[in-house]
């Protein structure tokens, strides 16, 4: 108790030291408002003209952080809760922005959306994305579906790769290592090489290697009598990319190829530790862009093709390579492909601007499953594939976004502007739907902007949620009835978002504040199917009785999230800058009535929160959506040496749990995960014009905490990175 109060007191002191408001990022992570541009409308615009909550990280800001992964960097920013950032490397890293679900944040790399079609809900795993080869990161909070389409409900993250800055050869070498509280260790190296010619042509290539070993993902529950065997997990990642481009007169173009490979030996769940359970993931991405610019006009075409393959293998009972096993063997292969294209025209004028375009995409996935067992004295073997279902989807979406300045009407209305947009989506499975955006703003003075936004979003089910194969054979007393996890009757999620905010820059401070409310209809969730003839309070208690009848995806109800974000950055002196951030979030889920849920004779139980869905009800509180506070201070000790510290507080929050000892299939429910505070320290030392050394100690106080119930954090870690630039 004393330890918790001490850490909380330290947090409150830092907030007081920086004025009791917060910042979206440390001082090194955000430039002066008037100097920063963003590309939310496909072309650069001053951030001061954007009436939305945004953050921008440039190349220097990325390098100065000493972070080795994208997840570590994004977890520092206000309004973002990154699940998995503090867990064992290799764990899935997903984003929750403004209370939205993990599949409701759109992530783009070089103008191409990089959602993983082969995954369950189509989200991108941030652990696969490189950091060393990135030149710029933009974070757009709130719904931006007009321009960025489906999944852009909670926000959008725009990633831009490096290209050579100067003529001649450009070289960057980086290497680093780290150790954790336990026997775990980390090693990383990266190389970026490029050349730019006077005629505007350039080429570049990069590679990144990251290896982590000796960490266990699950919480140690060993009690001496009923211990779950533990192992030390490994994770390896390789990124390779090559790119080229040219600029000539009004024309510019580029083409890129990127390949990512990840190999993971990691625990299957918080309750099962298996040293022969392995995951292998591969992604390939080809993207290109062609632009023409003259005066205030710009025309552009960008697109890309991406493929992904993930293989999960559990061969703990494998005897040889010829197919002989003495127990259970499972092999699952998920593949996905996606093709994207975007044609647009943009006019940027003083009093008005316009963005018009059309987006088209196509995606397909497949799943192959092999299972072999001799557990019951006889051989059982099954194979399944989704080939016959042909799971694919096509989408076309024209869109239009216009910004009108008040001076078009009257000189007195010059400080006022209005952004309005519409997007018409046609989905091959769900027909047509329209989304909109309305965004007024008022320039109160030169460096003060008052803004509001009202927008809608659209998020269709993933291909897996629609077409996942038979998962269980339910016994009804006379025969087995297969149940299908996929549900072709799913409908898309539709959201409406409202935001009010202010952004202000004073002589030595930056301040922003926003409040928001997001409502998403027809939220898709995963449910267990139980025998309706058995009372709820006794489900799963009798091993001889077949209560469990499978699982499925359904439109469970309507989710509402609301909250506030407050931020500040202030210069305490010429050598000291203080920052802080605070994000408050709350909400509820209105479950549909039993008739609307189409129970089909089953008792339904939601996997995300453990609730039984026999009756419509309101569930207060959102799963895995904590309140967060962050404060930091940065000191320029010398011209070439910068020291910084950061403390983060994460509140208690709800999580679902699975009790493996309760019946043959366990039981679900809600539990509260304890709050925690973390203290990190950093340094950035420029040894020479070409060499710089960065380092950090994360979780300095070695706090034991859980981001997800049952999964452990990696504890205190110390890291050093050496960079050479030419």
C-alpha positions in Angstrom: 0.0 0.0 0.0 2.8 2.4 0.9 4.5 1.6 -2.4 1.4 2.4 -4.4 0.9 5.7 -2.6 4.5 6.7 -3.1 4.3 6.2 -6.9 1.0 8.0 -7.1 2.4 10.9 -5.1 5.4 11.1 -7.5 2.9 11.2 -10.4 0.9 14.0 -8.8 4.1 16.0 -8.1 5.2 15.8 -11.7 1.7 16.9 -12.8 2.0 19.9 -10.5 5.5 20.7 -11.7 4.3 21.0 -15.2 1.0 22.8 -14.4 -1.8 20.3 -13.7 -2.6 19.6 -17.4 -1.1 17.2 -19.9 0.7 16.9 -23.2 0.2 14.6 -26.1 3.8 13.7 -26.3 7.2 14.6 -24.8 8.9 17.8 -25.9 11.1 15.9 -28.3 8.0 14.3 -29.8 6.2 17.4 -31.0 7.3 20.5 -32.9 5.8 24.0 -32.6 2.3 24.1 -33.9 2.9 26.6 -36.6 5.8 24.7 -38.0 4.2 21.3 -38.3 2.2 19.9 -41.2 0.0 16.8 -41.5 -1.2 14.8 -44.5 -4.6 13.9 -43.3 -6.0 15.2 -46.6 -3.4 13.3 -48.7 -1.3 16.5 -49.0 0.6 18.5 -46.4 -1.5 21.1 -44.5 -0.5 23.3 -41.5 -1.5 21.6 -38.3 -3.0 24.9 -37.1 -5.6 24.7 -39.8 -6.8 21.2 -38.7 -9.7 21.3 -36.3 -9.1 17.9 -34.9 -6.9 16.2 -32.2 -3.6 15.3 -33.8 0.0 14.4 -32.9 3.1 14.4 -35.2 6.4 12.6 -34.7 9.2 13.4 -37.1 12.4 11.5 -37.8 14.5 13.2 -35.1 11.7 12.6 -32.6 11.6 8.9 -33.4 15.4 8.5 -33.0 15.6 10.4 -29.8 13.2 8.2 -27.9 15.6 5.2 -27.8 12.6 2.9 -28.4 13.1 -0.3 -30.4 9.5 -1.0 -31.4 6.6 1.1 -32.7 4.4 -0.1 -29.8 6.8 1.2 -27.2 6.7 4.6 -28.8 2.9 4.9 -29.4 2.2 3.8 -25.8 3.6 7.2 -24.7 0.9 9.2 -26.4 -2.3 10.6 -24.9 -5.5 8.9 -25.9 -3.8 5.7 -26.9 -3.8 2.5 -24.7 -1.6 0.0 -26.4 -2.4 -3.5 -25.2 0.7 -5.7 -25.2 3.4 -3.0 -25.1 4.5 -4.0 -21.6 4.2 -7.8 -22.1 6.6 -10.3 -23.5 7.8 -9.2 -26.9 6.0 -11.2 -29.5 2.7 -10.7 -27.8 0.0 -9.2 -30.1 0.1 -5.4 -29.8 -3.3 -3.8 -30.5 -4.6 -0.2 -30.0 -7.6 1.1 -28.2 -8.3 4.7 -29.1 -11.1 6.6 -27.4 -12.8 3.5 -26.2 -13.1 1.9 -29.6 -12.4 -1.8 -30.1 -9.0 -2.9 -31.5 -10.4 -3.4 -35.0 -11.6 0.2 -35.1 -8.3 2.0 -35.6 -7.0 2.3 -39.2 -3.3 1.9 -39.7 -1.6 3.1 -43.0 1.9 2.5 -44.1 3.0 4.7 -47.1 -0.6 5.4 -48.0 -1.7 1.7 -47.9 -3.9 0.2 -45.2 -2.1 -2.7 -43.6 -4.9 -4.6 -41.7 -4.2 -8.3 -41.5 -6.8 -10.1 -43.5 -5.6 -13.5 -42.1 -6.3 -12.6 -38.5 -9.6 -13.1 -36.6 -10.8 -9.5 -36.6 -8.6 -8.1 -39.3 -6.4 -5.9 -37.1 -2.8 -5.1 -37.7 -0.3 -6.4 -35.1 1.9 -3.4 -34.3 4.8 -5.7 -33.2 5.4 -6.6 -36.9 5.9 -3.0 -38.0 9.4 -1.5 -38.1 10.5 1.6 -36.3 14.0 2.3 -37.5 12.9 2.7 -41.1 10.1 5.2 -40.3 10.5 8.8 -41.2 7.2 10.2 -39.8 4.2 9.2 -37.6 0.9 11.0 -37.6 -1.9 10.2 -35.1 -5.4 11.4 -35.9 -7.8 10.9 -33.0 -11.5 10.3 -33.5 -13.5 9.2 -36.5 -12.0 9.9 -40.0 -14.0 7.5 -42.1 -14.7 10.0 -44.9 -11.1 9.8 -46.1 -9.7 6.6 -44.6 -12.7 4.4 -44.8 -13.7 1.4 -42.6 -12.0 0.9 -39.2 -11.2 4.6 -38.9 -13.7 4.9 -36.0 -11.4 5.5 -33.0 -8.6 7.0 -35.0 -6.0 6.7 -37.7 -2.3 6.1 -37.6 -0.3 7.2 -40.6 3.2 5.8 -41.0 5.7 7.1 -43.6 8.9 5.3 -44.5 12.3 6.9 -44.9 13.9 8.1 -48.0 17.3 9.7 -48.5 17.4 13.3 -47.3 20.5 14.7 -49.0 22.3 14.2 -52.3 24.8 11.4 -52.3 25.0 8.5 -50.0 22.9 8.3 -46.8 23.8 5.7 -44.2 22.4 4.9 -40.8 23.5 2.0 -38.7 22.0 1.2 -35.3 22.6 -1.6 -32.8 21.5 -2.1 -29.3 20.9 -4.6 -26.5 18.9 -4.9 -23.4 18.3 -7.1 -20.3 15.2 -7.7 -18.2 14.6 -8.3 -14.5 14.6 -12.0 -15.2 17.1 -13.9 -17.4 15.5 -12.3 -20.5 17.6 -10.4 -23.0 17.1 -8.4 -26.2 19.3 -7.6 -29.2 18.6 -5.4 -32.2 20.3 -4.1 -35.2 19.2 -2.0 -38.2 20.8 -0.7 -41.4 19.4 2.0 -43.6 21.2 2.8 -46.8 20.2 5.1 -49.6 21.4 7.4 -52.4 19.8 10.6 -53.9 20.9 12.0 -57.3 20.8 15.5 -58.5 18.2 14.6 -61.1 15.6 13.8 -58.3 16.0 10.0 -58.4 16.6 8.0 -55.2 16.9 4.5 -53.9 17.0 3.0 -50.5 17.2 -0.3 -48.6 16.8 -1.2 -45.0 16.9 -4.2 -42.8 16.0 -4.7 -39.1 16.6 -7.6 -36.8 15.2 -8.0 -33.4 15.6 -11.0 -31.1 14.2 -11.5 -27.6 14.6 -14.6 -25.4 14.3 -15.9 -21.9 10.9 -14.4 -20.9 7.7 -16.1 -19.9 4.4 -14.6 -21.0 2.1 -16.0 -18.3 1.8 -15.2 -14.6 3.7 -17.6 -12.4 1.0 -19.5 -10.4 3.3 -22.2 -9.1 2.2 -23.2 -5.6 4.2 -26.4 -5.2 1.3 -28.7 -5.7 -0.6 -27.8 -8.9 1.9 -25.9 -10.9 1.5 -25.2 -14.6 4.9 -26.0 -16.3 6.7 -22.9 -17.3 9.1 -22.3 -20.2 11.2 -19.4 -21.4 9.7 -17.9 -24.6 11.6 -16.6 -27.6 10.7 -14.1 -30.3 12.5 -13.1 -33.5 11.6 -10.5 -36.1 13.2 -9.7 -39.5 12.2 -6.7 -41.6 13.6 -6.0 -45.1 12.6 -3.3 -47.5 13.8 -1.7 -50.7 12.4 1.4 -52.4 13.0 3.9 -55.2 11.5 7.1 -56.5 12.0 10.1 -58.6 10.9 13.7 -58.9 10.9 15.5 -62.2 9.1 18.8 -62.8 5.5 18.4 -61.7 5.7 14.7 -61.4 6.9 12.4 -58.6 6.6 8.7 -57.9 7.9 5.9 -55.7 7.6 2.2 -55.3 8.4 0.0 -52.3 8.7 -3.6 -51.3 8.7 -4.8 -47.7 8.9 -8.3 -46.2 8.4 -9.1 -42.5 9.0 -12.4 -40.8 8.3 -13.3 -37.1 8.9 -16.5 -35.2 7.4 -16.9 -31.8 7.7 -19.7 -29.1 5.1 -18.4 -26.7 2.4 -19.5 -24.3 -0.9 -20.4 -25.8 -2.9 -18.5 -23.1 -2.6 -17.2 -19.6 -3.4 -20.7 -18.3 -1.5 -23.0 -20.7 2.2 -23.0 -21.1 3.4 -25.2 -23.9 7.1 -25.3 -24.9 6.2 -26.8 -28.3 3.5 -24.3 -29.3 5.0 -22.1 -32.1 3.8 -19.3 -34.3 5.3 -18.3 -37.6 4.1 -15.1 -39.4 5.1 -13.7 -42.8 3.9 -10.5 -44.5 4.8 -9.1 -47.9 3.8 -5.6 -49.1 4.3 -3.9 -52.4 3.1 -0.3 -52.6 3.4 2.5 -55.1 2.5 6.2 -55.6 2.3 8.6 -58.6 1.6 12.3 -58.1 1.3 15.4 -60.3 1.3 18.8 -58.8 0.8 22.2 -60.4 0.0 25.4 -58.4 -2.7 24.6 -55.9 -3.8 21.4 -57.6 -2.5 17.9 -57.0 -3.6 14.6 -58.6 -2.5 11.3 -57.1 -2.7 7.5 -57.4 -1.5 5.1 -54.8 -2.1 1.5 -54.0 -0.6 -1.7 -52.8 -0.8 -5.4 -52.6 -0.2 -7.3 -49.3 -0.2 -10.9 -48.4 0.1 -12.5 -45.0 0.5 -16.1 -43.7 0.4 -17.3 -40.1 1.1 -20.8 -39.0 0.4 -22.2 -35.6 1.9 -25.5 -34.7 1.5 -27.6 -31.6 3.6 -30.8 -32.0 4.3 -31.7 -28.5 3.4 -35.3 -29.2 5.1 -35.7 -32.5 7.3 -38.8 -32.9 8.8 -38.5 -36.4 8.5 -36.6 -39.6 6.4 -39.3 -41.4 3.2 -38.5 -39.6 3.3 -40.6 -36.5 2.1 -39.1 -33.3 1.3 -40.6 -29.9 -1.1 -37.9 -28.7 -2.5 -34.7 -30.1 -1.1 -32.7 -33.0 -2.6 -29.5 -34.4 -1.6 -27.4 -37.4 -3.4 -24.3 -38.4 -2.5 -22.1 -41.4 -4.2 -18.7 -42.1 -3.5 -16.9 -45.3 -4.8 -13.5 -46.5 -4.4 -11.2 -49.5 -5.5 -7.6 -50.0 -5.3 -5.2 -53.0 -5.9 -1.5 -52.4 -6.1 1.5 -54.8 -6.9 5.2 -54.2 -7.3 7.8 -57.0 -7.7 11.4 -55.7 -7.6 15.1 -56.6 -6.8 17.8 -54.1 -7.0 21.6 -54.3 -5.5 23.7 -51.5 -6.5 27.3 -51.6 -6.5 30.2 -49.2 -10.2 30.4 -48.7 -11.3 26.9 -49.6 -9.9 23.4 -50.3 -11.3 20.2 -51.8 -10.4 16.5 -51.8 -12.2 14.1 -54.0 -11.3 10.6 -54.8 -12.4 7.0 -55.1 -11.0 4.0 -53.2 -11.2 0.4 -54.2 -10.1 -2.7 -52.3 -10.4 -6.5 -52.6 -9.5 -9.0 -49.9 -9.6 -12.8 -49.5 -8.5 -15.3 -46.9 -8.3 -19.0 -46.3 -7.8 -21.3 -43.4 -6.4 -24.9 -43.3 -6.7 -27.0 -40.2 -5.2 -30.4 -39.4 -5.9 -32.3 -36.2 -4.6 -35.7 -35.2 -5.3 -37.5 -31.9 -4.9 -40.9 -30.3 -6.0 -39.7 -26.9 -9.0 -42.1 -26.6 -7.3 -45.3 -27.8 -8.2 -44.9 -31.4 -6.9 -42.6 -34.2 -8.9 -39.5 -35.0 -7.8 -37.3 -37.8 -9.5 -34.3 -39.4 -8.7 -31.8 -42.1 -10.6 -28.8 -43.1 -10.2 -25.8 -45.4 -12.3 -22.7 -46.4 -11.6 -23.2 -50.2 -15.2 -24.2 -50.9 -16.6 -21.1 -49.1 -14.5 -18.7 -51.2 -14.2 -16.1 -48.5 -13.6 -12.7 -50.2 -14.9 -9.2 -50.3 -14.7 -6.2 -52.6 -15.3 -2.6 -51.7 -15.6 0.7 -53.7 -16.0 4.0 -52.1 -16.1 7.5 -53.8 -15.5 10.3 -51.3 -15.6 14.1 -51.2 -14.2 16.5 -48.5 -14.5 20.3 -48.7 -13.1 23.0 -46.4 -14.8 26.5 -46.6 -13.3 29.6 -45.1 -15.6 32.1 -43.5 -14.1 34.9 -45.6 -16.0 33.5 -48.6 -19.0 35.1 -46.9 -17.6 38.0 -45.0 -14.3 39.4 -43.9 -15.5 39.3 -40.3 -15.9 35.5 -40.6 -12.3 35.0 -41.6 -11.5 33.1 -38.4 -14.3 30.6 -39.1 -13.9 27.5 -41.3 -16.1 24.5 -42.0 -15.1 21.1 -43.2 -17.7 18.8 -44.6 -17.3 15.4 -46.1 -19.2 12.4 -47.4 -18.2 8.8 -48.4 -20.4 6.4 -50.2 -19.4 2.8 -49.6 -20.5 -0.2 -51.7 -19.6 -3.6 -50.1 -19.9 -6.8 -52.1 -21.7 -8.5 -49.2 -23.6 -5.7 -47.5 -24.6 -3.3 -50.2 -24.3 0.5 -49.9 -23.9 2.8 -46.8 -22.9 6.4 -46.4 -20.7 8.0 -43.8 -20.2 11.8 -43.2 -18.1 14.3 -41.4 -18.9 17.9 -40.2 -16.1 19.8 -38.6 -16.4 23.5 -37.8 -13.6 25.5 -36.2 -12.9 29.0 -35.0 -9.5 30.7 -34.8 -10.0 32.7 -31.6 -6.6 34.3 -32.0 -3.4 33.5 -34.0 -2.4 30.5 -31.9 -5.8 29.5 -30.4 -8.2 27.2 -32.2 -11.7 26.1 -31.0 -13.1 23.1 -32.9 -15.9 20.5 -33.0 -16.7 17.5 -35.1 -19.6 15.2 -35.8 -18.9 12.2 -37.9 -19.9 8.6 -38.7 -18.0 5.4 -39.4 -18.5 2.0 -41.0 -16.7 -1.3 -40.1 -17.8 -4.5 -41.8 -17.1 -8.0 -40.3 -13.8 -9.6 -41.0 -13.8 -12.6 -43.4 -12.9 -14.9 -40.5 -16.0 -13.7 -38.5 -18.1 -14.4 -41.5 -16.7 -17.7 -42.7 -14.8 -19.4 -39.9 -15.5 -23.2 -40.2 -17.1 -25.8 -38.0 -15.6 -25.8 -34.6 -17.6 -28.3 -32.5 -19.8 -31.3 -32.8 -22.6 -30.9 -30.2 -24.2 -34.0 -28.9 -28.0 -33.8 -28.6 -28.5 -37.3 -27.2 -28.8 -39.1 -30.5 -26.4 -37.5 -32.9 -23.6 -34.8 -33.2 -24.6 -31.4 -34.7 -21.8 -29.2 -36.1 -21.7 -25.6 -35.0 -20.1 -22.9 -37.2 -18.0 -20.1 -35.6 -18.5 -17.9 -38.6 -21.8 -16.1 -39.1 -22.9 -15.0 -42.6 -25.8 -13.1 -41.0 -23.5 -10.5 -39.3 -24.2 -6.9 -40.2 -21.5 -4.1 -40.3 -20.8 -1.9 -37.3 -21.9 1.7 -37.7 -20.6 4.5 -35.5 -21.3 8.1 -34.7 -18.8 10.3 -33.0 -19.0 13.8 -31.4 -16.0 15.9 -30.3 -15.4 19.4 -28.9 -12.0 20.7 -28.2 -9.5 23.6 -28.0 -5.9 23.8 -28.9 -3.7 26.8 -27.9 -0.1 27.8 -28.0 1.2 30.5 -25.7 4.7 32.0 -25.4 6.2 28.9 -23.7 3.3 26.4 -23.5 1.1 24.3 -25.6 -2.3 23.3 -24.4 -5.1 21.1 -25.7 -8.4 19.8 -24.4 -11.1 17.7 -25.9 -14.2 15.8 -24.9 -15.8 13.1 -27.0 -18.6 10.6 -27.3 -18.6 7.6 -29.6 -21.6 5.3 -30.2 -21.2 2.1 -32.2 -24.2 0.1 -33.2 -24.3 -3.6 -33.8 -20.9 -4.3 -32.1 -19.6 -7.8 -33.1 -18.6 -10.1 -30.3 -17.7 -13.7 -29.8 -20.1 -15.8 -27.7 -20.3 -19.3 -26.2 -23.3 -21.5 -27.0 -24.6 -23.4 -24.0 -27.4 -26.0 -23.5 -30.5 -23.9 -22.9 -32.1 -26.8 -20.9 -29.5 -26.4 -18.2 -29.9 -23.6 -15.6 -27.3 -20.8 -16.0 -25.9 -21.2 -12.5 -25.0 -24.9 -13.1 -23.6 -24.7 -16.7 -20.3 -26.4 -17.1 -20.3 -28.0 -13.6 -20.9 -31.6 -14.7 -18.2 -33.2 -16.8 -20.5 -36.0 -17.8 -23.0 -33.6 -19.2 -22.4 -31.9 -22.6 -23.4 -28.4 -21.7 -21.1 -26.6 -24.2 -22.5 -26.5 -27.7 -19.9 -24.4 -29.6 -19.2 -20.7 -30.1 -20.1 -18.0 -32.7 -19.8 -14.4 -33.7 -22.9 -12.2 -33.3 -24.0 -8.6 -33.3 -24.3 -8.3 -29.6 -25.6 -4.8 -29.1 -24.6 -1.1 -29.1 -21.6 0.3 -27.3 -21.2 3.9 -26.1 -17.8 5.3 -25.0 -17.2 8.8 -23.7 -14.3 10.7 -22.1 -11.9 13.6 -22.2 -8.2 14.2 -23.1 -6.2 17.0 -21.5 -2.6 17.9 -22.5 0.1 20.5 -21.9 3.7 21.1 -22.7 5.5 24.0 -21.0 9.1 25.3 -20.9 10.3 25.7 -17.3 13.5 27.2 -18.5 15.9 27.2 -21.4 17.1 23.8 -20.4 14.0 22.2 -19.0 10.6 21.2 -20.5 7.8 19.5 -18.6 4.9 17.6 -20.2 1.9 15.7 -19.0 -1.1 14.0 -20.4 -4.4 12.6 -19.1 -7.0 10.4 -20.8 -10.3 9.6 -19.1 -12.6 7.0 -20.6 -15.9 5.3 -19.6 -18.8 3.7 -21.3 -21.4 0.9 -21.4 -22.8 -1.8 -23.6 -26.5 -2.1 -24.3 -27.1 -5.8 -25.1 -29.9 -6.7 -27.6 -32.9 -8.5 -26.5 -33.1 -12.3 -26.9 -35.3 -12.0 -29.9 -32.9 -9.7 -31.6 -29.9 -12.0 -30.8 -31.6 -14.9 -32.5 -30.5 -17.4 -29.8 -31.7 -20.4 -31.9 -32.4 -22.5 -28.7 -29.0 -21.8 -27.1 -28.0 -19.9 -24.0 -25.5 -17.2 -25.1 -22.6 -16.0 -23.1 -20.4 -13.1 -24.3 -16.7 -13.9 -24.3 -15.6 -10.3 -23.9 -17.4 -9.7 -20.6 -18.8 -13.1 -19.4 -22.4 -11.8 -19.5 -25.3 -14.1 -20.3 -27.5 -12.6 -23.0 -30.9 -14.1 -22.3 -32.3 -10.6 -21.6 -31.5 -7.2 -22.9 -29.4 -5.3 -20.3 -26.9 -2.5 -19.9 -23.4 -3.4 -18.8 -21.5 -0.6 -17.3 -17.8 -0.2 -17.9 -15.7 -1.2 -20.9 -13.3 -4.1 -21.0 -9.6 -3.2 -21.1 -10.2 0.6 -21.3 -8.3 2.2 -18.4 -7.9 5.9 -17.5 -4.2 7.0 -17.9 -2.1 9.8 -16.7 1.5 10.5 -17.9 4.0 13.2 -16.8 7.5 13.8 -17.9 10.4 16.2 -17.7 13.3 16.8 -20.0 16.6 18.4 -19.1 19.4 19.6 -21.4 22.3 18.9 -19.2 24.8 20.0 -21.9 24.4 20.9 -25.5 24.9 17.3 -26.5 23.3 15.5 -23.6 19.6 15.3 -22.8 18.1 13.5 -19.8 14.4 12.7 -19.4 12.0 10.9 -17.1 8.5 9.8 -17.5 5.9 8.4 -15.1 2.7 6.7 -16.2 -0.4 5.8 -14.1 -2.9 3.2 -15.5 -6.1 2.9 -13.5 -7.9 -0.3 -12.5 -10.1 -1.7 -15.3 -12.4 -4.6 -16.2 -11.1 -7.7 -17.9 -12.6 -11.0 -18.8 -11.3 -14.2 -17.3 -11.5 -17.9 -18.0 -11.6 -20.3 -15.1 -10.1 -23.5 -16.4 -11.0 -25.5 -13.2 -14.7 -24.8 -13.5 -16.3 -27.6 -15.6 -14.9 -29.2 -18.8 -14.9 -25.9 -20.7 -14.4 -23.4 -18.0 -16.5 -20.3 -17.3 -16.3 -16.7 -18.2 -16.7 -13.6 -16.1 -15.5 -10.2 -15.3 -12.6 -9.3 -12.9 -10.9 -6.1 -12.0 -7.3 -5.8 -12.9 -5.3 -3.7 -10.4 -4.0 -0.2 -11.2 -0.2 0.4 -11.6 2.4 3.1 -12.0 5.5 3.0 -14.1 8.7 5.1 -14.0 11.0 5.3 -17.0 14.2 7.2 -17.5 16.0 8.1 -20.7 19.1 9.8 -22.1 20.2 11.0 -25.5 23.9 11.7 -25.9 25.3 13.0 -29.2 28.9 11.8 -29.1 29.9 13.4 -32.4 28.2 14.7 -35.5 27.9 11.1 -36.7 27.5 9.0 -33.5 24.8 9.2 -30.9 24.0 7.0 -27.9 20.6 6.5 -26.5 19.4 4.5 -23.5 16.5 3.9 -21.2 15.5 2.0 -18.1 11.9 1.1 -18.3 9.9 0.3 -15.2 12.7 1.5 -13.0 10.8 0.5 -9.8 10.2 -3.0 -11.1 6.5 -2.8 -10.7 4.7 -6.2 -11.0 1.5 -5.6 -13.0 -0.8 -7.1 -15.6 -2.1 -5.5 -18.8 -4.2 -8.6 -19.5 -5.4 -10.8 -16.7 -3.1 -13.8 -16.4 -0.3 -12.5 -18.6 2.8 -11.1 -16.9 4.7 -7.9 -17.7 8.4 -8.1 -18.6 9.6 -6.2 -15.5 12.5 -3.8 -15.2 14.5 -3.5 -18.4 17.7 -1.6 -19.3 18.5 -0.8 -23.0 21.4 0.9 -24.9 21.4 1.8 -28.6 24.3 3.2 -30.6 23.6 5.0 -33.9 25.9 6.0 -36.7 24.7 8.4 -39.5 26.5 9.5 -42.6 
